[in-house]
């Protein structure tokens, strides 16, 4: 079953540290694996959403009669058909189907189920909706004014955070140097290969089964349960495999709509958003305007930082408040800064919807901070790595929001790796322009970052189950779906290690509410840390169960027993041994319990910051990177040639998959840095598909070298931390600092499109 | 509109295709590779009753050379052009441009005729054809008609093509030993990009170094159609091309553009960057000798 294993395991360990290719990897590579958008059932219907044409309007009247009368149309649903018309990841401010008002172009208004996709598409056109247009609010700063049109009755400020510590004013007065700038970031779109999609059907007992590309099946089940007024036990949600998510499948998209249509029609219903629909109605990364003032002493010690940020969350809350908190906790970055004042607003507008996106506020803020640090180094004539080393946060020092860093930090070691690299030591050679293209300038950029992992907003926890099968093997259940990040491979490695068995003897449940206990979803780089710790906890219980039984059978005291090669043996009696398979037969014959469930619960801060959504995180990964870019001085076009990244994400469980996460995030970060921005004009998305919304392709991907620092995090499973977001946090600051090094042009707004870089070159002093 | 609502008529020969288009005229739309048209149909840009699918008409898929004149059948996909030894020898600039059009999948499907007939000012196949002084050959029930490519485009997405005509081929005189040409394009990423601006330049070199006898400069995506930069051409021919001279000439380039702002770039940027693309292109030609 396991396709290939390369590299040795960590000392004393059998599976941890190996680059294992797991069961479904080959099927995925070959295109054999079926995603939910590939599934078809007999008598299946196609569901389609009618979406608002206007960014802000009252619904005066709706007429569905013509659509209902069409041949092939089986159901037409409106807000009247939704028992509890509220949904949303954190705050239930989204209607399942809009009844009285629409708040963005793309807001769902009605649903159709028809026997073909084409009929469903035609039918939604036949639904007549009379709107009364309302004035729109598209600028978040305007939105904050009391006289602005209100997206929601309670006002346009969704969330406000203000955290201050130390003596900021006096630190600015005493500083040798103060740098003050305003930065702007783009509205990145997730652009997963599989758009929002799923398929729902009614099972024999009348319960609803929803297969959906989502990030948290148990939470999706809860949302469906609330909206439909149906008990949780009557709903099953399955979410593996999902064709990419990156945070964009946290919000309810097709889940509730599918359940409504399946329940109404009693037939299987499938929905697959078109690429354009995904572009209009899917969530995006929060664009932010960040004003930042940073002070340093002559020796490079950063003494104070003041930040003001405004984030545009669009029409609904989604995870906006928490993204704001995630951004603000990064205002001081991976540095120990004793005096800071960080304030931010997350604001409603009629600009689509912003929510979670890989990085979760950290990429925006650390683009700003790392640009500031670069300018401090320049003004102080300091080496760019030296200034970062001087301020690099160590465990126990004052970190985000003025609280001591509780987590391991390998930032110093990471910066030392950059410092001794060929790319940095020989940077002058790398920077030489190609003689045949004298208009090219090359530069090397430095950036450091931290990224909190696990949920920050509440008590985070994860449960896992282990079943001992009657053949002496194990089935492991964790509800964090595989979105392409291969967390399931790590789960198998952790379980096999903890249960002292061959990795082929581990089977995994598929992030299914019917099998896996509620351990939350795959997001915020939590799946390995929490899922892994939960597996360790439940494996411990399972081993206890097995040793107990073996002790009875072998008549040997439990404390003499040990496990070796799927057998339980006694240290005292060489004859006493029982294999897992014999033990399993015996346990099943005796009708013993063979399933354990255990939970890992995150420690909380002793003193969480008021109003900061229980930030900062208690856990952080760190990284530093060098980017080598070339800038075409005649056009402003930037090409990223090389990346050297040195991440500290604790122990690496699987090097291949680890590098896959780091590299994937870096290339997505190249898009964020140079090209990606969802343009919304007067509430209308201008670039909804791959023709106009440009993402990096193979020729934009730089050569990437991953040189990790492996510092064991004592609380992590085998010492591991979260790794999925580091790359995207570092990309933009490293690239923009490299553009400055190359062209002398400072970038204050990303994406750094050719046009913006061209202008910045023109504006050089 | 939904593509399932459109009839597709597939003729067996050019003759049959001409008969059908003669009867249905404006109500039918010719489809070849469909890389532009299918998207435009989905967006509702056109609402034809039917599509005339000329894809199987191999009689207009050819690349030949006769007495120094290169003929490219309208149905030739860019992949054919990229792989053609005739084009490589007589118009390498067209290979260069074709390689920047989409990825391999698009190059396999998209045809030169479709690229021309779509009449987008950002079509990367067109500036090289301007630079080469090409003409298109149109066929209808009345016979054949030849139109110089610069006269073929009459405005934004407008062309001199009658409702009963189908493009048969594009032709141009192949490059001589003293001819040089180059293509430079600016997009939002390194490949698979639609042009923000582009330029193709053809020049006949004089005997002495850094001197052009004749030149044709085509500018893409900076006007309603691809345009010639006649004034700039006049400044760079029959003169020694020292750096200062080129810089002088580049000041005129912007005056030959009338760009718009769109999702890829502003009008100001296009006007400002175009001279630099032309400069790079001239440098490429001069460095190639």
Interface residues (C-beta under 8 A of the other chain):
Chain A: X118 X121 X122 X436 X439 X634 X635 X636 X637 X639 X674 X675 X679 X686 X687 X691 X692 X694 X696 X697 X698 X699 X700 X753 X754 X755 X758 X759
Chain B: X2 X4 X5 X39 X103 X186 X188 X189 X190 X191 X192 X193 X194 X196 X263 X265 X266 X269 X272 X273 X276 X277 X279 X280 X287
